[in-house]
């Protein structure tokens, strides 16, 4: 659910997302922010730049997920729902 929450956060705050906002929203420590961003990139849920110096994540692509309550079972299901936001 944290990955979907990170994607949703990227849609509500497009462009730059401060680490502090990600920490508060996902209820994680500051050292976990980059790890969750990398997980989202690996899952092809978003494309972003991680700026460690300024502690922001700059989003460039965010997948649209129509049913947030449903878990994505496979990459095939994810491919069917992928659109540019």
C-alpha positions as CSV (number, residue, x, y, z in Angstrom):
1,X,0.0,0.0,0.0
2,X,2.9,2.3,0.6
3,X,3.8,2.2,-3.1
4,X,0.3,3.2,-4.1
5,X,0.3,5.9,-1.5
6,X,3.6,7.2,-2.9
7,X,2.1,7.3,-6.4
8,X,-1.0,9.1,-5.1
9,X,1.2,11.6,-3.4
10,X,3.0,12.2,-6.7
11,X,-0.3,12.9,-8.4
12,X,-1.5,15.3,-5.7
13,X,1.8,17.1,-5.5
14,X,3.3,17.0,-9.0
15,X,6.8,18.1,-9.7
16,X,8.9,18.1,-6.5
17,X,7.9,16.1,-3.5
18,X,10.0,16.9,-0.3
19,X,11.4,14.0,1.6
20,X,9.6,15.3,4.7
21,X,6.2,15.0,3.0
22,X,7.0,11.4,2.0
23,X,8.1,10.6,5.5
24,X,4.9,11.9,7.0
25,X,2.6,10.4,4.5
26,X,4.1,6.9,4.4
27,X,5.0,7.0,8.2
28,X,8.6,6.1,7.6
29,X,12.0,7.3,8.7
30,X,14.1,9.7,6.5
31,X,16.6,7.0,5.6
32,X,13.8,4.9,4.0
33,X,12.5,7.6,1.6
34,X,15.0,6.8,-1.2
35,X,14.4,3.0,-0.8
36,X,10.7,3.5,-1.3
37,X,11.3,5.7,-4.4
38,X,13.6,3.0,-5.9
39,X,10.9,0.4,-5.2
40,X,8.3,2.5,-7.0
41,X,10.8,3.0,-10.0
42,X,11.5,-0.7,-10.1
43,X,7.7,-1.5,-10.1
44,X,7.4,1.0,-13.0
45,X,4.9,3.1,-11.1
46,X,6.9,6.3,-11.5
47,X,9.9,7.8,-13.1
48,X,11.7,10.3,-11.0
49,X,15.0,12.0,-10.0
50,X,16.2,11.6,-6.4
51,X,17.9,14.8,-5.3
52,X,19.7,13.9,-2.1
53,X,21.2,17.4,-1.5
54,X,17.9,19.2,-1.6
55,X,16.0,16.2,-0.2
56,X,13.3,16.2,-2.9
57,X,12.0,13.7,-5.4
58,X,11.2,15.2,-8.8
59,X,8.5,13.2,-10.6
60,X,8.4,13.0,-14.4
61,X,6.0,10.1,-15.0
62,X,3.3,8.7,-12.7
63,X,1.2,5.7,-13.5
64,X,-2.6,6.1,-13.2
65,X,-4.2,3.5,-11.0
66,X,-8.0,3.4,-11.4
67,X,-8.8,1.1,-8.4
68,X,-6.6,2.0,-5.5
69,X,-8.1,-0.6,-3.2
70,X,-7.1,-3.5,-5.5
71,X,-3.6,-4.8,-5.3
72,X,-1.8,-5.1,-8.6
73,X,-1.4,-8.8,-9.1
74,X,0.9,-8.9,-12.1
75,X,2.8,-6.6,-14.4
76,X,0.3,-7.5,-17.1
77,X,-2.6,-6.0,-15.1
78,X,-0.4,-3.0,-14.4
79,X,0.3,-2.5,-18.2
80,X,-3.4,-2.5,-18.9
81,X,-4.0,0.4,-16.5
82,X,-0.9,2.4,-17.3
83,X,-1.5,5.9,-18.6
84,X,0.3,9.2,-18.5
85,X,-1.1,11.5,-15.8
